[in-house]
Amino acid sequence: MEGSPEKKLYDSAAEGNTKSLQELLQKDKFILDRVSFTSPNKTPLHVATMKGHLPFIKQILIRSPQIAQQLDSQQSSPLHVASAEGYPEIVEELLAAAPHMCMSRDCQGRTPLHHAVVQEIFYSNHRHRLARPLLVEDKRYLEIVKKLLSAAPAPDMCLSRDCQGRNPLHLAAMKGHVEILRELIQKAPSAAREKADRDQTLLHLCVKHDHLEALKLLLPNLNDLINAKDADGDTILHMAVAVEQTEIIRYLVRFKEIDLNAENSNGHTPMDILEKSQPEERNLQTAIDISEDSQPEETKIQIRAILRLRHCNSKTQTQRVMWLTKKGDAIMVMAVLIATMAFQAGVSPAGGIWQENSKDNSKQEDNAYKAGEAIMSSTHPEAYKNFICANTIAFVSSVTTILLLLSGLPFRRELYMSILMIIMWLTVTSLSASYAISIFVVTPETIEKLMPGVLKIGLGVWFAVMGILLVGSKVKRLQKWLNEKGVIGAERNKNK
C-alpha cells in the first residue's frame, strides 16, 4: 500500500493536509468513500479527529457527511473519538453531520457522553501535593458535555449504561468532575438516583474514590440516600472509615440523618470497622494521601475522636428530647391538679355557702342572700371579687395548658415548652393569690393582726423564687450564647 492513494489519504489525515486531500479527490472523487467504507480499522475521519485537525474534518464532512456514521474496529464513531480527546469544535461539526450518533455505543457499551465524562480532567484529590486543576481542559470537556446533551433527550443519554452497568453520572462521580456532575444533574436529575454495579449509589462512588467536593455537591440533593447500603451492606460512612478518609468522615457526621450505628452484612458498625483495622493492612495509596506530618495511627485516632464526638452529640440530643418529654408530662399532671383545685375552690369557696335564704330580704336588701351562695360574698364582698378573679385565671390557665398538651403541637421544642412554663407560672401565681384571700377571710379577728406579716413573708419568698428562676434562665441563655461564639471554649483552652 506504500505510495498508494489510500496511503497518501491516511497520511494527509494524520497531518491535516487539506491541500493533499483536494488533490487526491480531484484524481479520484470516490477515494474518500471507498477507503472509509472498506477500511477494517479507522477511517481517515477517525485519524483526523484523533489529531484534532478541524479544517481537514470540515472538508471531509462537506464531501461525504455520511462518513461520520462509520465505526472502527472497536465500534467507536468519530464522535466517540472527539469526545474522548476533548475537541468541542469537532464534536459540534460531527453532531451537525450525524446528530443521532450521540447515542451510538462502542464495544464497551459506552456512548460519546461516557467518554467525555470519564477523562482525567484534573487531580481532584484535594490532599494531593501535586494537585493542579487544569481549568482549560475542564472547560473543554464541560463544553462537549453540553453539546452532547443538547443533541438528544438528556434523560435517555444520562440513563444509558455501559457494559459495567454505569451511566455517565457514575463515571463523572468516580472521576470527581464537579462541574460536569452539576450539568448532568440539572439535565437528568432522575439519573442521579440510579445505582451502579454492586448497588453503589453516586455517594458511594464519591467516597470510594475520595472526591469530597463532588460529595458536597451531591449530598444535599440526595440526602435520603445518606444511609443507603451497597451489596455488602456498607453505607458511605462504613466506606469512608474503612479507607480512613478523615475529611469526608468529618463532613458526613455533620448530617443528623447519618446513622452511626448502621450495620453492614457482617454486622459491623463504622466504629467496629475502625477498631478492627490494622495500620499495616492499609494500602500504599492510602498512606500517600495522608499528609506527611501525620502518621497512620494518628489518623485512626482522629477518626475515632470524630465518631465518638458525634455519638456524644446524638446521645445529648436524645437526652434533651427525653427531658423535654418528661417535663411535658410533669406539666400535664400539675395542670390537672390545679384545675381540680380551682374548680373545687370555685364551687366551695372558703367559709362555706349559705344553707338557707335570708329571713328578711326586704328590710336588709344589701345583706340579703340565698341558699347556695358563698358566705364570703356577703361577709367580704371585695375579697370575694378578687378571689373569683384569681381562681378563674388559675382554672382557665390550667385547662388551656391541658388542651395545648393534648393538641399534638411540637412541645418537645424549647420555645413551645417555654410558653407552657409561662402559662403555668401565671396559673400557680393565681392559685397562690386565691389561697391568700381564702386564708384572710377565714382567719379570726383575734389573730388577724398577724396576717400582714405573714403575707409579707409569703410574698417575699414567692418573689425570691421567681427572681432565682428568672436569673437562672438568663444565665443559662448567656452561657449557651457564649458557647456558640466560642468564648468559653477559648478561655478553657487558654487555661489548659
Secondary structure as the mmCIF struct_conf table of DSSP 4:
data_model
#
loop_
_struct_conf.conf_type_id
_struct_conf.id
_struct_conf.beg_label_comp_id
_struct_conf.beg_label_asym_id
_struct_conf.beg_label_seq_id
_struct_conf.end_label_comp_id
_struct_conf.end_label_asym_id
_struct_conf.end_label_seq_id
TURN_TY1_P TURN_TY1_P1 GLU A 2 GLY A 3
BEND BEND1 SER A 4 SER A 4
HELX_RH_AL_P HELX_RH_AL_P1 PRO A 5 GLU A 15
TURN_TY1_P TURN_TY1_P2 GLY A 16 GLY A 16
HELX_RH_AL_P HELX_RH_AL_P2 THR A 18 LYS A 27
TURN_TY1_P TURN_TY1_P3 LYS A 29 PHE A 30
HELX_RH_AL_P HELX_RH_AL_P3 ILE A 31 THR A 38
BEND BEND2 PRO A 40 ASN A 41
HELX_RH_AL_P HELX_RH_AL_P4 PRO A 44 LYS A 51
TURN_TY1_P TURN_TY1_P4 GLY A 52 GLY A 52
HELX_RH_AL_P HELX_RH_AL_P5 LEU A 54 ARG A 63
HELX_RH_3T_P HELX_RH_3T_P1 PRO A 65 GLN A 69
TURN_TY1_P TURN_TY1_P5 SER A 73 GLN A 74
BEND BEND3 GLN A 75 GLN A 75
HELX_RH_AL_P HELX_RH_AL_P6 PRO A 78 GLU A 85
TURN_TY1_P TURN_TY1_P6 GLY A 86 GLY A 86
HELX_RH_AL_P HELX_RH_AL_P7 PRO A 88 ALA A 97
HELX_RH_3T_P HELX_RH_3T_P2 PRO A 99 MET A 103
TURN_TY1_P TURN_TY1_P7 CYS A 107 GLN A 108
BEND BEND4 GLY A 109 GLY A 109
HELX_RH_AL_P HELX_RH_AL_P8 PRO A 112 VAL A 118
BEND BEND5 GLN A 119 GLN A 119
BEND BEND6 PHE A 122 PHE A 122
TURN_TY1_P TURN_TY1_P8 HIS A 126 ARG A 127
TURN_TY1_P TURN_TY1_P9 ARG A 129 LEU A 130
HELX_RH_AL_P HELX_RH_AL_P9 LEU A 135 ALA A 151
BEND BEND7 ALA A 152 ALA A 152
HELX_RH_AL_P HELX_RH_AL_P10 ALA A 154 LEU A 159
TURN_TY1_P TURN_TY1_P10 CYS A 163 GLN A 164
BEND BEND8 GLY A 165 GLY A 165
HELX_RH_AL_P HELX_RH_AL_P11 PRO A 168 LYS A 175
TURN_TY1_P TURN_TY1_P11 GLY A 176 GLY A 176
HELX_RH_AL_P HELX_RH_AL_P12 VAL A 178 LYS A 187
HELX_RH_3T_P HELX_RH_3T_P3 PRO A 189 ARG A 193
HELX_RH_3T_P HELX_RH_3T_P4 ASP A 197 ASP A 199
HELX_RH_AL_P HELX_RH_AL_P13 LEU A 202 LYS A 208
TURN_TY1_P TURN_TY1_P12 HIS A 209 ASP A 210
HELX_RH_AL_P HELX_RH_AL_P14 LEU A 212 LEU A 218
TURN_TY1_P TURN_TY1_P13 LEU A 219 ASN A 221
BEND BEND9 LEU A 222 LEU A 222
HELX_RH_3T_P HELX_RH_3T_P5 ASN A 223 LEU A 225
TURN_TY1_P TURN_TY1_P14 ILE A 226 ASN A 227
TURN_TY1_P TURN_TY1_P15 ALA A 231 ASP A 232
BEND BEND10 GLY A 233 GLY A 233
HELX_RH_AL_P HELX_RH_AL_P15 ILE A 236 ALA A 242
TURN_TY1_P TURN_TY1_P16 VAL A 243 GLU A 244
HELX_RH_AL_P HELX_RH_AL_P16 THR A 246 LEU A 252
TURN_TY1_P TURN_TY1_P17 VAL A 253 ARG A 254
BEND BEND11 PHE A 255 PHE A 255
TURN_TY1_P TURN_TY1_P18 LYS A 256 GLU A 257
TURN_TY1_P TURN_TY1_P19 LEU A 260 ASN A 261
TURN_TY1_P TURN_TY1_P20 SER A 265 ASN A 266
BEND BEND12 GLY A 267 GLY A 267
HELX_RH_AL_P HELX_RH_AL_P17 PRO A 270 LYS A 276
HELX_RH_3T_P HELX_RH_3T_P6 PRO A 279 GLU A 281
BEND BEND13 ARG A 282 ARG A 282
HELX_RH_AL_P HELX_RH_AL_P18 LEU A 284 ASP A 289
BEND BEND14 ILE A 290 ILE A 290
TURN_TY1_P TURN_TY1_P21 GLU A 292 ASP A 293
HELX_RH_AL_P HELX_RH_AL_P19 PRO A 296 VAL A 347
BEND BEND15 SER A 348 SER A 348
TURN_TY1_P TURN_TY1_P22 ALA A 350 GLY A 351
STRN STRN1 ILE A 353 ILE A 353
BEND BEND16 GLN A 355 GLU A 356
BEND BEND17 LYS A 359 LYS A 359
TURN_TY1_P TURN_TY1_P23 ASN A 361 LYS A 363
BEND BEND18 GLU A 365 GLU A 365
TURN_TY1_P TURN_TY1_P24 ASP A 366 ASN A 367
TURN_TY1_P TURN_TY1_P25 ALA A 371 GLY A 372
BEND BEND19 GLU A 373 GLU A 373
STRN STRN2 ALA A 374 ALA A 374
HELX_RH_AL_P HELX_RH_AL_P20 ILE A 375 THR A 379
HELX_RH_AL_P HELX_RH_AL_P21 PRO A 381 LEU A 406
TURN_TY1_P TURN_TY1_P26 SER A 407 GLY A 408
TURN_TY1_P TURN_TY1_P27 PHE A 411 ARG A 412
BEND BEND20 ARG A 413 ARG A 413
HELX_RH_AL_P HELX_RH_AL_P22 GLU A 414 VAL A 442
BEND BEND21 THR A 443 THR A 443
HELX_RH_3T_P HELX_RH_3T_P7 GLU A 445 LEU A 450
HELX_RH_AL_P HELX_RH_AL_P23 MET A 451 LYS A 485
TURN_TY1_P TURN_TY1_P28 GLY A 486 GLY A 486
HELX_RH_AL_P HELX_RH_AL_P24 VAL A 487 ASN A 495
#
